[in-house]
């Protein structure tokens, strides 16, 4: 009996390139062609997981939205079998490419890194030199503690912080705090931008093998926007459709598009992506250089989308307003509690 593949400990695809995963899933045509799927743990069969649990496991493993990854691979986001195949492919790729970064071993009694095998074979002199070199490089190793060596018995900083001689500096705690702040800075907006950038890279490679963000043109970008528009869920009814002016999907054959507001925000995010890639903020029509998202044809495309949906009586979604009287009642209720 062949044992199932299980996700290796501490392996992850967060921050890794997911294009190989999307390509591999795109090449799979038969959702039932794989007899035994890879698992996140040995006791949890992927075949028995619900679609919601599968997509959550994909997001925990990759840091990306599983539904969007399925759309990029050209698969139906509502197909549970392909969602499980996505998790299967992610686990296989994580076991191959998602290993955690290595860390130096530390001898808790000596307070420095252990000597390498080559150092031990070369003898005590080489080992001693290796330990001295390791002590000098200790400040750059994030997972260790180091001693503050000072000729004075006490150091007082400008803010009043006092450091006693021989007091240890907890770099593990400092690094943990830095990681905590970095995690907070990675908001949902930046994650959406990263997903959009991955989608653009994927599409440009399908469009032309030599097409990248650095040489993408406004026409290439317009093709990308039309391609993304096919994944929309907003019904845009035609003038002669009986469902015109309603939000119902109905039984008509009217297309489903991205909302005009979504397209406008997407173009803004694309402009920021190109700017961060070094292509500036503006597009020069004479030299055909600069930021393609700022080109006139892209602005005209957004305007046409807005006019089309306005003619179809598509009403933009708005947050429900909350008035001062409700706020006062809520505040009064909290005070009474």
Beta strands, then each sheet from edge to edge (+ up, - down):
strand 1: 106-107
strand 2: 112-113
strand 3: 145-147
strand 4: 154-156
strand 5: 162-164
strand 6: 168-170
strand 7: 234-235
strand 8: 256-257
strand 9: 283-284
strand 10: 289-290
sheet 1: 1+ 2-
sheet 2: 3+ 6-
sheet 3: 4+ 5-
sheet 4: 7+ 8-
sheet 5: 9+ 10-
end
